[in-house]
Amino acid sequence: MNELLEKANGFIVDFTKNAGLQLGNGNKAAGARARKASLEIEKLMKEFRKVSIETSKK
């Protein structure tokens, strides 16, 4: 689960950075990178939920 959290934190940092660049500077490429990171975050959160539920059943 630690590896999953580390990956999620990395994507969250990337998302925050790129979303800020899009909002602050109107950088369209940064917006695309932020959207891509958000999709990865979504996948990781679903996996986290699955692992968390399995862990809590033990």
C-alpha positions as a printed NumPy array, in Angstrom:
array([[  0.   ,   0.   ,   0.   ],
       [  2.966,   2.333,   0.64 ],
       [  4.044,   2.056,  -2.989],
       [  0.511,   2.927,  -4.086],
       [  0.506,   6.023,  -1.883],
       [  3.908,   7.129,  -3.182],
       [  2.707,   6.835,  -6.788],
       [ -0.469,   8.766,  -5.987],
       [  1.49 ,  11.534,  -4.264],
       [  3.744,  11.859,  -7.315],
       [  0.786,  12.247,  -9.648],
       [ -0.882,  14.705,  -7.267],
       [  2.259,  16.864,  -7.266],
       [  2.372,  16.732, -11.086],
       [ -1.327,  17.565, -11.326],
       [ -1.028,  20.526,  -8.955],
       [  1.994,  21.93 , -10.787],
       [  0.488,  21.59 , -14.25 ],
       [ -2.984,  22.795, -13.261],
       [ -1.347,  25.891, -11.779],
       [  0.572,  26.514, -14.986],
       [ -2.621,  26.231, -17.   ],
       [ -4.556,  28.566, -14.736],
       [ -1.756,  31.06 , -14.193],
       [ -0.189,  31.236, -17.633],
       [ -2.844,  29.747, -19.898],
       [ -0.421,  26.957, -20.814],
       [ -2.502,  24.511, -22.875],
       [  0.123,  21.743, -22.81 ],
       [  0.217,  21.916, -19.01 ],
       [ -3.568,  21.524, -19.016],
       [ -3.246,  18.326, -21.039],
       [ -0.612,  17.02 , -18.614],
       [ -2.858,  17.886, -15.66 ],
       [ -5.788,  16.021, -17.214],
       [ -3.579,  12.987, -17.856],
       [ -2.363,  13.046, -14.243],
       [ -5.964,  13.277, -13.027],
       [ -6.805,  10.071, -14.888],
       [ -3.861,   8.298, -13.266],
       [ -4.914,   9.62 ,  -9.854],
       [ -8.414,   8.27 , -10.455],
       [ -7.05 ,   4.797, -11.265],
       [ -4.795,   4.81 ,  -8.219],
       [ -7.618,   5.923,  -5.917],
       [ -9.776,   3.042,  -7.131],
       [ -6.902,   0.647,  -6.457],
       [ -6.355,   2.219,  -3.032],
       [-10.016,   1.735,  -2.2  ],
       [ -9.82 ,  -1.93 ,  -3.223],
       [ -6.655,  -2.568,  -1.179],
       [ -7.993,  -0.621,   1.792],
       [-11.182,  -2.673,   1.889],
       [ -9.233,  -5.929,   1.655],
       [ -6.905,  -4.807,   4.448],
       [ -9.752,  -3.809,   6.742],
       [-11.376,  -7.26 ,   6.357],
       [ -8.322,  -8.975,   7.847]])
